[in-house]
Amino acid sequence: MPKKTALLTVFLASSALAAGTTLLNVSYDPTRELYQDINAAFAKKWKAQTGQDLTLNQSHGGSGAQARSVIDGLEADVVTLALSYDIDSIADKAKLLPENWQSRLAYNSSPYTSTIVFLVRKGNPKNIKDWDDLTKNGVQVITPNPKTSGGARWNFLGAWGYALKKYKTEAKAKDFVQKIYKNVPVLDSGARGSTTTFVERGIGDVLIAWENEALLATKQLGEGKFEIVAPSLSILAEPPVTWVDKNVEKHGTQKLAKAYLEFLYSAEGQEIAAKNYYRPRSKTVAAKYDAQFPRVKLFTLQSVFGNWRDTQKKYFNDGGVFDQIYQK
Amino acid sequence: MTTALPSSKKSSRRVIPGFHFTLYFTLIYLLLIVLVPLGGLFVKTASLSWSQFWEVVLSARVLASFRVTFGSALVASLINIVFGLITAWVLVRYHFWGKRIVDAFIDLPFALPTAVAGITLTSLLAPNGWVGQYLAPLGIKAAYSQLGIVLALTFIGLPFVVRSVQPVLEALSKDTEEAAESLGASRGQVFFRVILPEILPAVLTGFTLAFARTVGEYGSVIFISGNMPMQTEIIPLLIVSKLEQYDYSGATAIASVMLVVSFVLLLLSNFLQARAARKLGAA
């Protein structure tokens, strides 16, 4: 028996050593380009510091689907998802990380942020300036389905937060958001799908989008064909990151995973985030890229809705506010 | 008595070892590949009480999407009966240049990832697409409507009807048709009273397979349907959206309804085929 245990230990240790230089980052759809850049930079830095070559793998998909893969056994070392609700679910359902994971890294574990803005066609033919314009008759709004898309939930909450601030009561906010969804002809299942519907298929007058997706669309998909309109007030979207404790223990990648995530907060990491159109947390980097981001007054999820667990339950679960909007 | 009918003598040599071995193998294989995974579905559903189950399955939104899903699949499969039959007829009865290539095209919907089909159809039928731009001025909304769903499902279901009917048509001898014609039957009579009864079981098979397949179709529909709640949401999308809120038992509840419906359909098809075959035998 001791011999067996010793053998097992040796085996585990060696496999840990071998696997210790491989990291799997399970992320959501629009971060593909961001993490390609991050991985290249981090591997280079790590090599310079330790002499080790790293293999950094990334997996992308819808945020919720990615979280379910991790719950069902995809051995992610780090998760970088669209909503903290998805990481909460990994903590709740699979117990792979502690419930207080979000307090382990700075800024609620969100090294970069984004917000929700509007993308309109060149010249802004429907003269869209703010959320109110999305409720008007004859304006077609494109946004994905909050039931299947994490990004779409930020869109919904952005509109809700604006309406609540302006019209004060929940009932009026609901009315307002309902009017917006009356103007939606297509609910794609994900954020990229909506971008495609708006940009490629030419449907709709305005796309409610992640700021980074909107910037990407104006800079890369159709230079000069689209314009970004920043609403007067929008939500601060905070996509969170964390390491998955049980998996990094198993792989012997605790240090590496932590260093990888901390790199996101470093000057270099912040710069890469900004170049990929995510808003950096670092004030110096933010100042440098100031011109790139439209000026928007932002509110946090916490300040209007509280935490994601409650928000998800009240607004997006079956029978929640979103369902009521479509079912009355 | 040296007939070579396989069922006639026990002593006839079998290529694959014995009845018991093959039967047990078949049962175990079915168990592992089909029954265990599907059983898991029902076990998961069983975590709901009956009232919870009915609450999930009979909610307004789920009912609306049952209507969309089954309605579209039915229409698409009926379309495929007509046009699949014509296609099979042409492929069997005529010889023309490039027939092999056309024949291979039939299977494309089988081989193509359905998401690719969905994206392609959507870009064709969207108001700015090749086809959609001519439909839009006529007030026809092809993509992002139930029409779009039906078109996608028609595409997906086509090979089932063609491939079921084709071999039967090939086996059909021309003699009876010629006999009927020489007795003064009109073309319509020949078709409806001579050919159709022969191929009816195959048509039913094709129809049921196409229907069962398209009811569960996700990839091709999700891009073209527009996914509007109560209007163009298909059942598989609701399953995904249940999963998105980690409501596994709710998702499996809907899935098990689909499963039961599909299974009943397949049983019904087998029954109809058997009946049609018996009628033919009697006649």
Contacts between the chains, C-beta under 8 A, distances in Angstrom:
chain1	res1	chain2	res2	distance
A	62	B	244	8.0
A	64	B	243	7.5
A	64	B	244	4.3
A	65	B	243	7.8
A	65	B	244	7.7
A	68	B	243	6.5
A	68	B	246	7.5
A	89	B	246	5.7
A	93	B	246	6.5
A	145	B	227	5.6
A	145	B	241	7.3
A	147	B	241	3.8
A	147	B	244	6.2
A	147	B	245	7.7
A	148	B	237	7.3
A	148	B	240	5.9
A	148	B	241	5.0
A	148	B	244	5.3
A	184	B	228	7.8
A	185	B	144	6.2
A	185	B	226	6.6
A	185	B	228	7.8
A	186	B	144	4.9
A	186	B	226	4.2
A	186	B	227	7.2
A	186	B	228	7.5
A	187	B	226	6.7
A	187	B	227	4.4
A	187	B	228	6.0
A	187	B	229	7.5
A	188	B	223	7.9
A	188	B	227	6.7
A	189	B	222	5.7
A	189	B	227	6.3
A	189	B	237	6.9
A	189	B	240	7.2
A	193	B	223	7.2
A	200	B	123	7.0
A	201	B	122	7.0
A	201	B	123	6.9
A	201	B	126	4.0
A	201	B	127	7.4
A	201	B	128	6.2
A	201	B	129	7.4
A	201	B	143	7.6
A	202	B	126	7.1
A	202	B	127	6.7
A	202	B	128	4.0
A	203	B	126	6.6
A	203	B	127	6.6
A	203	B	128	7.9
A	203	B	144	7.5
A	312	B	245	7.0
A	316	B	245	6.8
A	317	B	245	5.0
A	317	B	247	7.7
A	318	B	59	7.6
A	318	B	242	7.3
A	318	B	245	6.9
A	318	B	247	6.9
A	318	B	250	7.0
A	323	B	61	6.9
A	323	B	229	7.6
A	326	B	61	7.6
A	326	B	229	4.0
A	326	B	230	5.9
A	327	B	60	6.0
A	327	B	61	6.6
A	327	B	229	7.6
A	327	B	230	7.1
